[in-house]
């Protein structure tokens, strides 16, 4: 939101501008206000010596004017303050937060109770010190850093904010779970590497011990076999991700990292960076997949006072080391990023509080202008939902005649799945409305292409269900069809069948099994239907009692609870 409010994405200079004020709390203190391109920070405790310190933040919330009803005038003040907070953490290397208690607790110098063993301030220098005195250099660095961040390409700015948020959250979580806090820092670094690096790993990028083991195992194999095995291993997802992670971080660690804030003891050697990153990635993977804690020694402040801890001839980042590494990589990423004064970007979709929802079917399924055969399954999905609403609420059908006319035109050249969807639209609409509202000669067009529905397919099963017709295929064929649909129903291009029709499909298979005397298999399908109705105990009880007596279900009643035969208006 801070970048949007800067005006970089606006197409006009006609803006709504609202002065805003917020408050941040920090362990950082300075004697004068800090003016940046995004906000002005005014210290409220220059002489009181209180800790945490209070900072009054002045900013301007800008919004491009649009002359239409419902246009937004002001939004996102909380997000603006949060993003200023996050950029201050990175730019000043101090802790900022909107909650005073969070700062006081995170920067506590000693334990506050018998269960508060190791406060994070014992692991992290500067960022969580009880007090961080500011300097002129700090002020200038923050001003430049915020200006550089605001002028980043939108995708990179969002990534920096997300990583800064992960850093902030990690510092908070460190008071309660150092293992999770440690892993969160690796997540943040990994997220950057996956988004902004096109690096392709080679065999030489993998851990030396692993390479030695495999090369020993391949000793004696032909060169072609050896190279083929290595190619397979380098292309596996985990190996690619780790190699990309290492490469990206290494590229964003400058010489200053080793010359600036490195501790006197336990400092990272440049030659150990790759191995230390591989170890950190493996530690994060162990926590994610098996909740394995980080190495016990790293959890002891006296041992983990430096940034690197050596164990079994392997360098391990301490929590302090990862915190400084993440901040350094993010700072480098911002400083090396492209600077854009303006950027065409659909920013309105990222305004806080904006949520994208699907339109109710009656507002779009009738639109014929952009209808195509490829859209037929999607329109059928919407129409089935609309069909159920009309049946349940005794309301009128949306006029689909223009869309059905397009279906008639497109049927001859349509693909099989598209043709089946259009045939269902034609049949279901025309059979559900009054005769005077039907498409002329719709039945002729349907019959001409009806062979597309001759085989057992989910569209034909649905059509027979809604028309109260018996399935003509065997129970095994119907079960296989419904089973296949169940495997694919979450695929993007699969027909989305409403839940009540999915229920009827499963119970329809149960009915076929009962008819053919396959009671054991029928019981399995009844149980499947019962377990799919979580949250509906009355319906579950009814399914259970009916199946216990091996009785058939009234599928219309299972869909709508009644038997509506009245033709509807459009």
N, C-alpha and C positions, 0 to 999 in steps of 0.2 A: 504493500500500500504506500509506503514511503516513496518508492520510485514512481509510482503512478501520480502521487500528489505533486511530484516535482514538475509535472507538465511535459515530460519528454515524449509522451505518446499522443498528446492532444494535437488535433488538426487545426484548431483555431486558437486565437488568443482571447476569445470571449469566455471568461471563466467565472465560476463561483469561487470566491476566496474567503475562507473563514480562519481567523486566528484561533489557535488552540493552545491549551496549557495542560501540562501533565506533571507528575512528580515521579522521580526515580530515586532509589536509595542505593548507596554504594559504599565500598571501603576506600574509594578514591577521593582525595581531597585536593582542592586547588583554590587559589586566592582570588581568582577572577572568572568572569564568564567566558565560556568558550563558544565562539560563533562559527558555525559550520554552514555549508550550503543547504543543509536540510533542516537544521534546527539550531536554536541557541540554548545552551545549558548554563544556568545560573546557580552557583553554589549558595545554599541557604544557611550554611553553618561555617562560615569562614573564621569565626573567632570562638565558637562555642566549644570546639574540641570534641563534639559528640561523635559517636560511632554507632551505627553507620551514619554517613553524611547524607543530607537531603539535597537533591538537585531539582530545580524548577526548569521544566522544558517548555520553551515557546516554539511553535511551529505554525506553518500555514497549510491548511488542508484545502487543496484545489480540486475542482471538479469541472469538467468541460460542460458548458451550457448546451442544452438541447431543448428546443421549443416544442415540447409535446407533453401531454398529460402523463403524470406518473414519473417524470424525469427525476433522477436523484440530484439532490442539492448538496448533501453532506453525508458522508459515511466513512467508517473505518478509523476513527480516532484512536481506539484502543490498539489497533494493529500498527498504527503509526508509532505510538509510544513504544510498543514492544520491539519494533524493528530498530528504533533509535537505541533502545537498551542493548540489543544484540550487537549492533555495530560498535557501540562503546566498549563492550566486553573485548571485542577483537582489536579495536583501535587503541585502547588504553591499557590492555592487559590487566584489567581490574574487574571486579564483580559488580554488576549492576542488576537491579531487579525492581519491579513495581511494588513488591511486598517487602516492607522493612524487616519483618521477622525472618524472611528467607535469607536476607543478607546477614543479619545478626547470627543466625544459626549456622549458616555455611562458613562464616569467617570466625567462628568461635575458636579461641586459641587453645582451649583445653576442654577435657570431657566435662559434661554437665550432669552426669549420673553414672551409676555403676554399670549400665548397659551401653554407655557411649564410650566405647573403647578407644577408637582412633579417629578423631575429627579430621575431615579432609584437609583442613589447613596444615595438618602435620605432614601431608603428602605433597601439597602443591604450594610452591613459593609464589609470591607476588599476587597472583590472581585471587587467592583466598587469604592473604595476609589480613590481620585485623585492620591495618591502616596502610594505605598506599599513597604517600605524598607525591603530588604531581609536580611536573617540571614544564618549562617552556617547550622542551622537545616533545613531551607527551601531547601538549596542546596542538602543536604544529602537525604531529603525526596523525592525530584524530581528524583534524580538518582535511588533510589530504586524503586520508583513508576513506572517509565518508564521501567525499567528492568523487573519488575514483569508483567507489561501489555504486553510487547513484548512476554513473555513466556507463556501467557495464551493460552488455546485451541482456535483455530480460531473462533469458534462460539461465545465464550465469549468476545474475543477481539473486534469483529465486534459490539457486543451489547454495549460494553463500549464506543466505538467511536461514535456510533449512539446516545447514551444517552448524551455524552459530547457535541455533536453537538446540541442536543436539549437544553441543558443548555446554551450554547453560544448564540444560536438563541433567547432563552428566554430573556437573558440579553439585547440583542439588541432590541427586540420587546417591552421590558418593557418601553422604552422611548415613545412609541406610544399607547400601549394597555396593561395595567397591567392585565386585565382580561384574555386575551389570553396568556400572558406570564406566569401567574399563572397556567393555565391549562396545558401548555406545560410541566411544571415540573412534574405534576402528570402523564401525558402521559409517560414520560421517566421512572419513577418508575414503572408504570404499565407494560410497555413493558418488563422490566427485569423479573418481577414476572410471566408473562405469558410464557416466554421462558425457564426459568431455575428453575421452582418450580413444583414439582409433588403433591403439597399439595391438599388434598381433604377436603373440609369444613364440619363441623358438626353444629348442631343446636346452640351449645354454642358459635360459632364464630360470630354470627350475633348480630346486635345492640340491646342493652338491652331493649330500649323502644319498638322496634318492637316486640321483643319476649314477652314482658309483655302484649301487646295488643292482640296478637294472642292467648297466653295461657289463657287469660281471656275469649276470644271468644270461645275457645275450652273447657272451664270449663263444665264438665258434660258429655262430649263425652267419649267414651270408649278409653282405652289406645291404642288399635290398630288403631282406626281412627285418634287419635291425632298424633301418630307416623307416620302414612301414610301422613298426611298433612305436617308435618315438613320435611319429606323426599322429598316430591315434591318441597317444597320451597327451601330447601338447594341445590337441583339439578338444579334450574333455572340458566340460564347463567349469569344474572347480579349479583345475589347473590354469585355465585361461584367465579366470577371474583373479586368482592370486597373483599371477604374473603381471597382469594389467595394473593391479593395485600397487605392486612394488614399483613398477616402472613409472607410474604417474606420480607417486609420492616422491620418488628419487628425483624426478625432473623438476619438482617444485621446492626442493630443499637447496637453498643457496649457500654460498660460502659464509654468509653472515650468521647462519644458524650455528656454526661451529666456533665463531669468533665473538659472538655477542653475549648471550645470557647463559652460556654453558656453565654448569657448576664446577667447582674445583675438584671434586671427586665424583665418580660415577657419571662422567660425561660420555656422550656417544662419540665414538671415532667414526670418521667418514667411511672408512673401509668396512665397518661393521653394519652400516645402514641396511643393506639388502638383507642380510641374515636376520637382523632384528625385526625388520618388517615381516619377513616370512614367519617368524616365531609369533609375532603379534596376530597375524592373520590366522594362524593355526589355533592360537588361544581363543580368539573370537569364535572360530568354528566349533571348538569344543564346548564353549558355553551355549551357543545357539542350538546345537544338535543334541547335546547330552547334559547341559547345565553343569559342565565341569567348571569348578572354580579356577580362578587364576592361580599361579604358583604361590604357595603359602608365604614364601619369603617376601614377595612383593606387597603383601598385606601388612607387613611390619614396618612402621615408619622409620625406625632406626636403621633397618637394612635397606629400605627403599628410599633413602634420603637423596640419592642421586637420580639420574635419568635412565641409567642402564644398570641391570643386575646380571652378572655372569653366573650361569649354572650349567654344568655338563658341557662346558666349552661353547655354550650358546649365549648370545646376548639377548636379554629380555628387557623390553621397555617397562619402566615403572609407570605408575599412573601419572606422576609428575612429568615424566618424559613424554608420554603420549599427549598430555595437555599442551605442552609447549610445541610439540611437533604439529598438532592440528592447527594451533593458532598461527604458526609460521607458514604452513602450507596454504591456509586460507588467505593470509596476508599477501603471500607471493602470488597466489591465484588472482587476487584483485589487482595488484600492482602490474601484473603482466597482461591483464585482460584488455581487450579492445575498448577504446573510448568512443562512445556514440553520443552525439549531441541530441539526436532525435532517432526514432525507430518506429516504423509502422508496426503496430501490435494491437490485437483485439483485447484490450485491457478491461473492457466492461465485464467480461466473463470471469474476471478475477477479483471483482469488488467483494469485500467481505459480506457474508450473509446471502450471497447469490447462490441459489441451489438449482441445478438443472433437473427437471422432472419430465416424465413422459406425459404428453397430452392424452386426455381421454379419447378413445377411438372415434366418438361421434364428431370430433373437431377436425379429423383429417382423413378418415377412410373414404370419404365421398369425393375427394379431390381428384378429378380426372386429368387435369392439364399436364401433370408430371407423372402420371401413372405409366408404368411399363411392365412387361411380363416379368422382369427380374424382381419387381416390387410386389408381385402377386402374393407370395407366401407371407410377407410382412403385413399386407392389407388383410389377408385372411385371418392372421393372428388377431389383429385388431377387431375384425368383424365378429369373430367367435366370442370375444369378450363383450362386445356390444350386443350380440345375440342373447347372451345370458342375462344381461341387464334388462333387456326388453322383456324377456320371459319372466324374470323375477319380479320386476316392478310394474308390469303391464303398461309400459310406455310405448312410444311410437318408434319405428325404425327410421334411421337416417336414410335419406334418399340416395341410393347407390346406383341409380339407373345410368348415369353418365359413365361411371366406372365400369359397369357391366357392358355397356356398349363398346368401350375400349377393349374389354376382355374378348368380346365376340370378334373384333378385328384382329386381335393378336393371337388367338388360339392356334391358327394353322402353323405358325412359325415358332411357337413356344417350345421350350425344353420340357421334358416329362414332368418334373416336379412343379414347374410353373404352370403347366397345363392343368395338372390336378388341382392346384390351388384356385385357378380361375373357374374351373368347373364347379367346385364347391361354392364359390361366391355366387355364381349364376343360379345354382339349384337352391341353395339355402335362402337367399333373399326372395326369389320369386315364389317359392312354396310357402313362405312365411307371411307375405303381404296379401292384401286383397287383389282380386283378379284385375281390377281396373288400374292397379298400381304396378303391374308387372311389365317387364320388357317384352315387346312384341316378338312372338315366335321364339321365345327363349328356349322352349323345350326342343325345338328342332336343332338349334345350335348345340345344346347339351348332348342330344343323342348322336349327333354327327361325330363327336369326339369322346363319347362315353367309354370307348375301349381303353382309354388311358386309366380308367378306374376298374378294369376287369380283374387285375391281380390284387392279391391281398396287400394293402398298403394302409398306412395310418390315416390318410385322408379319406379313404373309402370306409374304414371302420368308423370314423367320426361322422361321416355323412349318414351311415346307417343308424348310428346311435341317435342322431338328432331327428331322423325321420321315423324312428321307432321301428326299424326293420331288423330282422334277424341276420346275423353274419352267416354267410354261406360257406365259409372255409372251415377246415377242421380246427379243433381246439389247439393242436400243435402249431398250425400255421398262424393262427391269431396270436398265440402266446409269443412266437418268435418275432412277429411284427411289432408287438407292443414292447418286447424286451429290447429290440434294436432301437426303437424310438427312445426308450429310457436311457440308453447309453449315449445318445447324441443330442438329447433335448437341451443341454446347456451350450451347445455349439452356436456360434453367432448366426449362422445361416440356416439353422433348423427351424421349422415351423413351431411357433410357441403356442402350445395348446393350453387353454385355461385349466386351472386346477380341478374344477368340477368335472371337466371332460376327461382329464387324466384319471380321476377316480373311477369314472364310468368305464374307461378302457380296461382298467385292471379288474373291475368287477364283472365286466363283460367276458373277459377270459375265464374268470371263475364260473360264470354261468355256463359257458361252453364245456368246461371240464365236468360240471355236474351233469349236463345233458349226456355226455359221453361216458358217464360212470366213473370218471377219474377223480374220486373223492380225495385221495391223498394229495394229489397235485393241486386240486381246487383249494384245499386247506392252506397250502403255501401261498396261493394268490390272495386269499382272503386275509391272511396275516399281513401280507405286503400292503394291502389296501388299508388295513387297520393302523399299521405303524406310520403310514404316510399322512394320517389324519391327526397328528399331534396337535393338541390344543382344542380338540373337539371331542370331549369325553362322551357326550350323548351319542354322537355319530359312531364313535368307536364301539360303544356298547351295543348299538344296533347291528353293526357289522359282525361283531363277535357272536351275538345270539342267533342271527340268521345263519351264519356259517356253521355254528354248532349243530343246527338241525338239517344241514345240507340242503337248504332251500335256495331257490333262485332269488336274485335281487330284481326289484323294479327299477330299471336303470333311469327312467325318466324321473321318478321320485328321488333317486339318489343324486340327480343333477339339480333339480329345481324344487323338489319337495311337493310338487303338484303336477298336474297334467294339463298344461295350457294348450288348448287347440284353437282358440280364437285367432283369426287373422288380424294382423296389426296394420294401422295406418302408417304412412311414411311422412 
